């Protein structure tokens, strides 16, 4: 008997339906490959994200205020 190709194996798996045991095993295998950040890296990058969000929100607020003022001057 010839060896099944990957496409044939996937087609057979799809035809047979969802296999929860295999799904959770593959999920566990994939999560073991994840490189989790250190505590210091997590804090540092979270602070950088918060700073950028605050700066972006401030810039949007200032630009909105400027256009609001400018529209009041024109109209």
C-alpha positions in Angstrom: 0.0 0.0 0.0 1.4 3.4 -1.0 2.1 6.0 1.7 -0.5 8.7 2.0 0.4 12.2 1.1 -0.2 15.1 3.5 -3.1 16.4 1.5 -4.8 12.9 1.5 -4.2 12.6 5.3 -5.8 16.1 5.9 -8.7 15.2 3.6 -9.3 12.0 5.5 -9.1 13.8 8.9 -11.6 16.4 7.6 -13.9 13.7 6.4 -13.8 11.9 9.7 -14.6 15.0 11.7 -13.1 16.9 14.6 -10.9 15.0 17.0 -10.7 16.8 20.4 -7.9 14.7 21.8 -5.7 15.3 18.8 -6.6 19.0 18.8 -5.6 19.5 22.5 -2.4 17.5 22.0 -1.4 19.6 19.0 -2.3 22.8 21.0 -0.1 21.6 23.8 2.8 20.9 21.4 2.5 24.3 19.8 2.4 26.1 23.2 5.6 24.3 24.2 7.3 26.0 21.3 6.3 29.5 22.5 9.1 31.7 23.9 7.5 33.5 26.8 8.9 36.9 27.8 10.7 37.5 31.1 9.0 39.5 33.8 11.3 42.5 33.1 10.7 42.3 29.3 7.0 42.1 29.9 7.0 45.2 32.2 9.3 47.2 29.8 7.2 46.5 26.7 3.9 47.1 28.5 5.2 50.5 29.6 6.3 51.3 26.1 2.8 50.4 24.7 1.1 52.5 27.4 3.4 55.4 26.6 2.7 55.2 22.9 -1.1 55.0 23.5 -1.0 58.1 25.8 1.1 60.0 23.3 -1.2 59.1 20.4 -4.3 60.0 22.4 -2.8 63.3 23.3 -1.9 64.1 19.7 -5.4 63.2 18.5 -6.9 65.4 21.3 -4.7 68.3 20.3 -5.4 68.0 16.6 -9.1 67.7 17.3 -9.0 70.8 19.5 -7.2 72.7 16.8 -9.7 71.8 14.1 -12.6 72.5 16.4 -11.1 76.0 17.1 -10.4 76.5 13.4 -13.9 75.6 12.3 -15.4 78.0 14.9 -13.2 80.8 13.4 -14.4 80.0 9.9 -18.1 79.3 10.6 
